[in-house]
Amino acid sequence: MDKDLSRRRVLQIGALAAAAPLVPGPAHAAPAQADSATPQGFPSPRSWAVRPFELDQVTLGDSVFREKRDRLLHFAREYGPSVAGGVRDDRRGPDRMLRSFRVNAGLDHRGAEPIGSWESPDGNLRGHYTGHFLTLLAQSYASTGERIFKDKLDYVVTALGECQDALAEAARKPTPRVPGRSGTALRLTGTPNGHLTGDADRVAVPAGVTKGLTDFTVATWVNLAVRDADARIFDFGRPGDSTADAQVRMYLTAHTSTGGPRFAITTSGSAGEQRVDATTQLVAGRWTHIAVTKAGNTGTIYVDGVAAGTGTLGLGPADLGDTTANWLGRAQFPQANIKFLNATIDEFQLFGRALTAAEVAAVAQNAGAAGTADLVAWYRFDENPGPSVVDSSGRGNHAEFFGATDGRRHPGFLSAYTEAQFIRLEEFTNYSGAGIWAPYYTLHKIVRGLLDAYHLAGNAQALEIARKVGDWVRSRLSTVERDRLNRMWSLHIAGEYGGMNENMAHLAALEPDRDRRAGYLATAKCFDNRRTVFPAAVENRDVLRGIHVNQHVPQFIGYLRVFEQNTAERDYFTAAENFWHMVVPHRMFSHGSAGGQYAAGDGYPANTNAELFQPRGDIARSLTYQTRPETEPDSGGGETCSTYNLLKLTRNLFCHQPDAAFMDYYERGLVNHVLGSRQDADSDAEPLVTYFLPAHPGATRGFGNLGTCCGGTGLENHTKYQDTIYFRSAGGGTLYVNLYIASTLKWDAFTITQQTDFPREQKSTLTVSGRGRLEIKLRVPGWARKGFTVRINGVVQQAKAVPGTYLSLNRFWWPGDRIEITMPFSLRVERALDDPAVQSLLYGPLVLPALNDSRTWRTFSFYRHLKLDGDLRTAVSPLGQPNFFTTHGHTLRPLYIGVDDAHHLYFKRLEPTVVFGSADSAVSNETVDDEGFSFLDRVWQAAPFPNHDRFVRRVRDVSAEWQRRGRFTRHDREAVIDAAVRAEESLRP
């Protein structure tokens, strides 16, 4: 059955052919005039039960959401800075975003300053922020229509196209030869750790070239560009497979971490290596002759013709058997964190016997001094430019160069660094200073930005660039076997790919060519994390503890996209749905985030990485662990990127299953974590967003984050608030009002205007412009436990408002019809899953942190203040500002107030004795039941009480159970009941 993703609008518009965009220049000022370029609309799968509106169909009205949004619009206009020395030039910001791309492509970077932070000129994640910046511009343009955002976006897209073209042109050129020790030589560029460039290039020597040799000599000239520890001059052997390392090899390094060159040979992996270490170190920037010989059981390394180290070698090349992978410039597969050689090599010689010391010295002066009779291979690198490396020994052992030239690289490649990180990921290189970061994560951000530029701003060139990148990804991953892919994606951080599977499925949805489309979808499936997480999620096995939160959440967004391409592949949907339920509520903090440090438990060690999933149900325990002095106040977990992606996953699941529970979580994360992640100040230098928004006692918020991952998603969070306010049914007959945010929706014959200052007020009014029959579904939030009322044109509607559902209004609407919604907030506590005494205080949708810079738990007692209605307002008093309260001498303030005061999202409930109003029973309340609830907890769970008699009855029932279980004595029970009876007056509301 064909389940192709449909398109919401025509995707090919002739007027949007790749014309040169307007380039923003000194004449621009902010805000700019509106523009009317045609956006393309996002793919709308047939499997969706409900569908969102385009970003430009909904505009924000005045509210805290717009205030936060406008601060990011200021950054989008002014970053660079756009005004320097009194002169405005709106290209400064885009040029900074493009700097590393242009450098990598060999183009002029136009004097732009580096962005800094993770976007440093040699940073391994550089380029990701440019993708986020593109999305920022696209969303800003779609939201406002201001020309300045479109101009900047078009400028960046055009420049990225130029970089892609330049990289493609460079890839077509033959591999050059460079001046050598004698004649010409070959330059190997290594891997760019701490360097700007490096293509992970290498030379392949024919298989079996050392077969049958017992004694031998390898001699070559090398000029190191840098002294990278363990980088191989040569490595001959048999590669490992996708799950095991190479066991059979012999190699020569130019430099070890502790000294000079090393030769090693083994048939049993690194543990069985027989080594010869030299004491003379090679110097970078100077030609050095290096040779290794094996004569009998003695191995010798020579540097510049002089013996520099000897050792015993019981193994020889013949013991290795038929070596199938013989390399110059790289280690045996998988080489993991060993760098490729960054050096120029010349006159590489392999002899079938051990040269004498005098012969080695002679060869160091003249490569031909030992004659050719015993040569097995001799690479002089004097041939013409290209991939072929000629064997001058006469044996015909010609070699081949592999790199980013000679047309080997697909022309669609685009990044702010070379392909080396992608190559090294396929070698299972780890995330580290000597390794890699997350190349496909970075690429996801770039492609996502391009797709947003196409859909939201109508830039057709952006789609063509993204398609070419997709073709390049397909060319790489289509040749990698499944087991190898599984190991790649299981690597911590290095294997993080963001939502590249989402991007590839998205490209498939847009692609009219059947074969190309099938290729994109197959490539999306290449990103399946099938080693552990994906199959576990399908089977609903929770294996999340200790894995990186933001590395994995986007993968499940991508799985949904794959499912939408072919709904017969139900496992992809099942995995995403099960995964969501493993996080919500089992790892969710009260402000909607997840992840953080946690203490050791049964069978697992403590974790000090704030970006990992905590154990299932671990809330209070991890928060306690995060109060350790070693944890910085602003880094105790709650990564903002993770919440961004959890909300995105939630939104996409809602498209398939329009359950109000998804929107309850979405609102929680949006009005608490996301609103709270943006500082209440303007800046043209920093986005002023958080990396973490921790929940532990005494946590703070660190605002800034230019160039980081959360600094990137922060650009997006605050410029798309309107994207989930309204949805429509697939058939178009129903409008879902999911969020109460001031906004105007323009949809066919209807315009719906919502006026509210939610969450600073507790009502909203929808005004209808247009006429016709339409079902309007109003979300009744799960927290709206009492008083949710709806009036149409002043008349109260009798429809039952059930919290956590949608209330339906199905009628014929006339221009000017008004829907007035009242949704009173009330105070409540939410208990940690693993300790009911650890609680958050909420008011409606809002978490109310207590302001205090102590790293110890705040303790609050409420029960003695309660009346029969059980309302916490008797213990928590309002202050002058909306949603501000005080209790126990602490100010309670909503997170959307964007300042960095230390706060406590959770407190410990301390109710030591059974007290009802003014009546103290003197009976301890410290005993808890099997679920961790105290006697008073169980009594007040039944509130509100219609009268005092009903309250006393509840006390009698619970105390009887408590006595039966041995938690109360008979005397305790009598004292408690007596106190309940005596408290009648003080319990009266």
KOLMIKE-50374 format. One record per residue (C-alpha): z, y, x negated. Coordinates in steps of 0.2 Angstrom, whole numbers, plus 2048, in hexadecimal, padded with zeros to 3 digits. Example, Ala and Ser with C-alpha at 12.3 -4.5 7.8 and 13.67 -1.06 7.14 Angstrom:
2
8277EA7C2/8247FB7BC/
//
This chain:
989
800800800/7FB8117F9/80A81C7F6/80282A7ED/80C83A7EC/8038477F7/8018597F3/8088677FD/7FA8737FA/7E88727F2/7EB86F7DF/7DB8757D9/7D78877DC/7C888E7D4/7CF8A07D2/7DD8987C7/7D18927BA/7D88947A8/7D58A67A6/7DE8B0799/7EE8B77A1/7F48C87A1/7FF8CB791/80F8D5795/8108E478A/8198F5787/8158FC798/8208F07A2/8318F57A9/83D8EB7B4/83C8E87C2/8298E67C3/81E8E67D2/81B8D77DC/80C8CC7D9/8028C07E5/7FD8B27D9/7FC8A17E3/8098947DF/8038827E0/8128797E9/81B86A7E3/8168587E7/81D8537F7/81E8407F8/81A836808/82B82D806/83583D809/83E83E81A/841850817/83985D80C/83E86D803/83587D805/82D8857F6/8378927EC/82C8A07F2/82F89C804/8428A0803/8498B17FD/85B8B47F9/8658C1802/8748CA7FC/8828BE7F7/88B8B87E7/87C8AC7E5/8708BB7E3/87C8C47D8/87C8B57CC/8698B37CD/8668C67CA/86F8C57B9/8648B77B4/8558C17B9/85B8CF7AE/85B8C379F/84A8BD7A4/8438CF7A4/84C8D5794/84F8C7788/8478CB777/84D8D8779/83F8DF783/8448F177E/8478F476B/847905763/84390D774/833904775/8308F6783/8268E777E/8288D878A/8208CC77E/8308CC772/8398BF77C/82A8B477F/8258B576D/8378AF767/8358A1773/82489D76B/82989F759/82C88C755/81D88675E/812892755/81988E744/81787B747/80587E74C/80188973D/7FF899747/8068AA744/8178AC74C/8158BF74D/8258C3744/8308BC752/8428B974F/8488A7751/8528A4761/86089C757/86D88F75D/86487F760/85488875F/85688C74C/84588A742/84A87973C/85487374B/84F862752/850868764/845877762/83987B770/84487477E/84A886782/83888C784/836880792/84588679B/83F898798/82F8937A0/83888C7AF/84389C7B0/8348A77B0/82B89C7BD/83A89C7C9/83D8AE7C7/82B8B27CB/82B8A67DA/83C8AE7E0/8378C17DE/8248C27DB/8278CE7CD/8188CF7C2/8228D07B2/8288BE7B4/8168B87B7/80F8C27A8/81C8BB79C/8198A97A3/8068AB7A1/8088B178F/8138A278A/808896792/7F889D78A/80189D779/80788B77B/7F588677F/7F088E76F/7FD884766/7F787476E/7E5878769/7EA87C757/7F486C755/7E586275C/7D986B750/7E5867741/7E6855747/7D3853746/7D2858734/7D184B726/7E184871C/7DF85470C/7E384F6FA/7ED85C6F0/7EE85F6DD/7F78516D5/7FE84B6C4/7EC8466C0/7DE84A6CB/7E384B6DD/7F28446E6/7F98406F8/80684B700/81284270B/81B84F716/82A84471B/83584872A/83B85972E/84E85872D/853869726/84186D724/83487572F/82786872E/82485672A/81884A733/82083972E/810834725/80F82571B/802819712/7FF807717/7FC7FB709/7F37EB70E/7FE7DC714/8027CF707/7FE7DA6F8/80D7D36EF/80B7C16F4/80F7B46E7/8157C16DA/8257BD6D0/8257CA6C3/81D7DB6C7/81D7EE6C3/81B7FD6CF/81880D6C7/81481E6CE/8158316CC/81F83A6D9/82384C6DC/83184E6E9/83185D6F5/8438596F9/85084C6F4/852842704/85E834701/857822703/845829707/83981B701/82C81D6F4/82680B6FA/82D7FE705/8247ED706/82A7DF712/82A7D9723/82F7E4731/83D7E073E/83A7E0750/8407EB75E/8527E375E/8557DF74C/8537E773B/8477E272D/84F7D4722/8417D2715/83C7E070A/83B7E86F9/83C7FB6F7/83E8096EB/8478196EF/8458296E6/85782E6E9/8678266F0/8768306F7/87F82C6E7/87382D6D9/86182A6D4/85381E6D9/85780C6DF/84D7FD6E0/8537EF6EC/84C7DE6F2/8537D36FF/84E7C570B/85E7C7715/85F7D971A/86A7E6712/8797DB70F/86E7D0704/8667DE6FA/8647DB6E7/8647EC6DF/8607F66D0/8678086CF/8618156C3/86C8236BD/85F8306B9/85C83B6C9/84B8416CE/8498546CF/84085C6DE/8318666DA/82D85D6CA/82184F6C6/82A83F6C1/82482E6BC/82E8206C3/82B80D6C1/8347FD6C5/8327ED6BC/8387DB6BF/8377CF6B0/83F7BF6B3/8507C36BB/8517D46B4/84C7E46BE/84A7F56B5/8478066BC/83E8136B0/83E8256B3/83082F6A9/82E81F69E/84081D69A/84B80F6A0/8588166AC/8608076B4/8607F46B4/8667E66BF/8657D46C3/8577CF6CF/8577BC6D4/8497C06E2/8377C56DF/8297CA6EA/8247B86EC/8347B56F5/8307C1702/8217B7708/8127BF710/8187D2712/80F7D8721/8157EA720/8137F370F/81680670F/816815704/82182370A/82B81A717/83880C719/8357FB722/8367FB735/84280073C/84780D72F/85381673B/85B824732/852822722/84683171F/83483071B/82F835709/82D848707/8238486F7/8128486EF/80D8376E7/8008336DA/7FA8246D0/8038176D9/8018066D0/8067F46D4/8057E86C5/8067D56C7/8127D46B8/8207DD6B0/81A7EB6A4/8247EC694/82E7FC691/821802685/8137FF692/81D80969F/81F817693/80C817690/8088166A2/8138256A5/80882F699/7F782769F/7F681D6AF/7E88126A8/7F180E698/7F67FC69E/7E47F86A3/7DE7F06B3/7DF7DE6B0/7F17DC6B8/7EF7E96C5/7F17E46D7/7EE7F56DE/7EC8076D7/7EC8166E3/7E68256D9/7E38306E9/7D48386E2/7C98336F1/7C283F6FD/7CD84670B/7D0839719/7DB82A71D/7D381E711/7DD81B700/7D28136F4/7D88056E8/7D28086D7/7D87F76D0/7C87EF6D5/7D27E36E0/7CD7EB6F1/7DF7EE6F7/7DA7FE6FF/7E8807708/7E8813717/7F182371B/7F982672C/7FE837731/7FB84573D/7E9847737/7D983E737/7D883E74A/7E683274B/7F183D756/7ED840768/7E785276A/7F3855779/80285676D/80D866770/81E869769/82887575E/829868750/81E85A74A/81C849751/829842744/837842750/82D83775D/82882B74F/83A82A748/84082675A/83581775A/83D81274A/84E813753/854822749/86582874F/86B839755/872841745/86F84F738/86484372E/85D83B73E/85584374D/85B84B75D/85284776E/83F84A76C/83A84477E/84884F785/84185E77D/830859783/836857794/83C869795/82B86F78E/82186679B/82D86A7A9/82B87C7A5/81887A7A5/8188717B6/82387F7BD/81788C7B6/8098837C0/8128807D0/81C8907D2/81189D7C9/8008957CC/7FC8947B9/7EE8877B9/7EE8867A5/8008807A5/7FB8717AF/7ED86D7A3/7F886E794/80586379D/7F78567A0/7F285678E/804853789/806845796/7F683D78E/7FE83F77D/80E836783/80482978B/7FB82677A/80C824771/81681977D/80880E784/808805773/81B802772/8217F2778/82E7F1786/83D7EB77B/83A7F976F/83A80677D/84A7FE783/852801773/84C812771/852818782/86381077E/86681B76F/874828771/86C839772/85D834768/85682A776/85A838783/84A83C78B/84F848799/8448457A8/83484079F/8328327AB/8338407B9/82584A7B0/81983B7AE/81B8367C0/8198487C5/8098497BB/8038397C4/8068417D4/7FB8507D0/7ED8457C8/7DD8427D2/7D68367C5/7DB8247C9/7DC81E7B8/7E482D7B0/7F182D7BF/7F581A7BC/7F781E7A9/80482C7AD/80E8207B9/80E8127AC/81481E79F/8228247AB/8288127AC/828811799/83781C79A/84180F7A5/85280C79C/8517FA79F/85D7F4791/86D7F879B/86E8067A7/85F8047B2/8627F17B6/8747F47B8/8718027C5/8657F87CE/8727EA7CF/8807F77D3/8897F37C3/8938027BD/8908037AA/8918167A8/8A181779E/89E81E78D/88C823790/88583478F/88583D7A0/87684979E/86C83C794/86C8307A3/86D83B7B3/85B8417B1/8548307AF/85982C7C1/85083B7C7/8418347BE/8438237C6/84382B7D7/8328337D2/82B8227CD/83181A7DE/8288287E7/8188237DF/81A8117E6/82780E7F2/8257FB7F0/82E7FD7E0/83F7FF7E9/84A7FC7D9/84680D7D3/84E8157E3/85C8087E3/86180D7D1/86181F7D5/86B81D7E5/8788117DD/87A81C7CE/87E82C7D8/88C8227E1/89381D7D0/89582F7CC/89A8367DD/8A98357E0/8AE8297D3/8AC8357C4/8AB8457CD/8B78537C9/8BB85F7D7/8AE86C7D2/8A085F7D2/89E85B7C0/8A184B7B7/8A48457A5/8B0849797/8BC84278A/8C7833790/8D6829789/8D4817783/8D680A791/8D57F7793/8C87F1787/8C0802782/8C580F776/8C9822779/8BA82E77A/8BA83F772/8A8844777/8A9850786/89784B78B/89A839790/89E8317A1/8B082D7A3/8B581C7AA/8B38197BD/8C18217C7/8C88297B7/8CC83B7BC/8DE8407B9/8E08357A9/8D183D7A1/8D784E7A5/8E784A79D/8DF84478E/8D585478D/8E585F78B/8E7858779/8E786676C/8D785F765/8CD863774/8C7875775/8CB87E785/8B8881789/8B286F785/8BC86278F/8AD85C799/8A48627A8/89386579F/8898717A9/8798687A6/8808597AE/8848627BE/8738697BE/86B8587BD/8778507C9/87385E7D6/86085A7D3/8638487D5/86D84B7E5/8608567EC/8528497E9/85C83B7F1/85F847800/84C848802/84C835805/85C83480F/861844817/874840817/87F84F818/88A84680B/87D84B7FE/87E85D803/89185D803/8908587F1/8828647ED/88C8737F4/89B86E7EB/89286E7DA/88887E7DE/8968897E4/8A38837D7/89B87E7C7/88A8867C8/8908977CF/89E8967C3/8938937B4/88C8A47B3/8968B37AC/8978C27B7/88F8CE7AA/87D8D27A5/8758CE794/8648CF78C/8698C477E/8728B6786/8718AD796/8848AD798/88689C79F/89288E79B/88F87E791/89F876798/8A987B7A7/8B886F7A4/8C586A7B1/8D48677A6/8E48717A6/8E188279D/8CE88079C/8C388F798/8B189379A/8A689878B/8988A3791/8888A5786/87E896781/86D89D77C/86388F776/86E88077C/86A873789/87687B795/87088C791/85F886796/86487E7A7/86E88D7A9/85E8977AA/85888C7B8/86888A7C2/86A89C7C7/8578A07CB/8558927D8/8648947E4/8588947F2/8508847EF/85B8797FA/861885807/85487E814/84B86E816/83F869823/83B85882A/82C84E824/824851835/828863835/831864845/84386683E/84B873833/85A86E829/86687C824/86F874816/87888380D/87F893814/87789F808/8708B080D/85D8AE80D/84D8AF817/8428A081A/82F8A381E/828893825/818893830/81C89C840/82E89E83D/8388AA832/84B8A5831/8568B382A/8688AD825/8758BB823/8858B681A/8908B980B/8958A780A/8A08A2801/8A88B3802/8A88B2815/8A98A4821/89B8A682D/8888A882D/87B8AE839/8698A783A/85D8B3843/84C8AB849/83C8B4848/82E8AB850/82D8A0860/82B88D863/83587D864/83E878855/84D86D851/859876846/86686B83D/875875837/88086C82A/89286A82F/89B86A81E/8A785C81A/8B4868817/8B2871828/8C0867831/8C387483E/8BC883847/8A9880843/8A1888851/88F88D855/88989B861/87789E866/8758B086C/8878B186F/8898A1879/894894871/88B88386F/894874875/88D868869/89A85E85F/89B86484D/8A0855842/8A4859830/898851824/88A850830/87C85B837/87E864848/86D864851/86687385B/85686E863/84E87B86E/840887871/844897866/83F8A9869/83E8B885E/84F8BF85B/8598AF85F/8698AF855/8738A0850/8858A584B/88F899841/8A189A83E/8A988E831/8BB89282D/8C188D81C/8D188481A/8DC87F80C/8DD86D806/8E18637F7/8D68557F0/8DF8487E6/8D98407D6/8D382E7D9/8DE8277CB/8EE8317CF/8F18397E0/8FE8457D8/8F084D7CF/8E78597DB/8DB8677DD/8DD8757EA/8CE8797F4/8CA886801/8BB88180B/8AE87D7FE/8B78867F0/8C287F7E2/8D088B7DF/8D588A7CD/8E68917C8/8E589E7BA/8F08997AB/8ED896799/8F9888796/8F2877791/90086E79B/8FF86A7AD/9048767BB/91086F7C7/90F8747DA/91A86F7E9/9138727FA/91B866807/92C870809/92187F80F/91687581C/91787882F/91286B83C/90087083A/90186A828/8F787A823/8F987E810/8F8891814/90B891816/90C88D803/8FD8967FD/8FB8A8800/8EB8B2801/8E88C17F6/8DD8D17F9/8CD8CA7F3/8C38BC7FD/8C88AB7F7/8D68B17EC/8E78A97EE/8F88A77E6/9058997E5/9138957DA/9108A57D0/8FE8A17CC/8EE8AA7D2/8E289E7D9/8D08A47D7/8BF89D7DB/8B48977CD/8A58A27D2/8AF8B07CA/8A68AF7BA/8B38B47AD/8BB8A979F/8CD8A97A4/8D68997A1/8D888F7B1/8DF87F7B8/8D38767C4/8E08697C7/8F38697C8/90185C7CA/90985B7DB/91C85A7D8/9268567E8/93684E7E1/94084C7F1/93D84A804/93E85B80B/93886181C/93887481D/94A87A81B/95186881D/95485E80C/95784C80E/95D84A7FC/95283A7FC/9468387ED/9348397F1/92F8337E0/92B8217E5/91981E7E9/90F8107F2/9028057EB/8F58127ED/90081F7E4/9058297F3/91782F7F6/92182F806/91D84180A/90A83E806/90A830814/91383B820/90884A81F/8F884181F/8FA840832/8FB853833/8F985D83E/90685884A/90585E85C/91885F85D/92885C854/92B84B85D/91B844857/92084A845/930841846/92883184C/91C83283D/92B834832/93482583A/92481A839/92181E826/93381C821/93480B82A/92680581F/92E80D810/93E804814/9357F3817/92C7F5806/93D7F87FD/93980A7F9/946811804/95880B808/95E80B81A/96881A815/95982380E/94F82081E/95D827828/95F83681E/94C83A81E/94B838831/95A843833/952850828/94284F833/94C852843/95686183B/946869835/93F86D847/94187F846/93A882834/92B877837/926881846/91588A842/
//
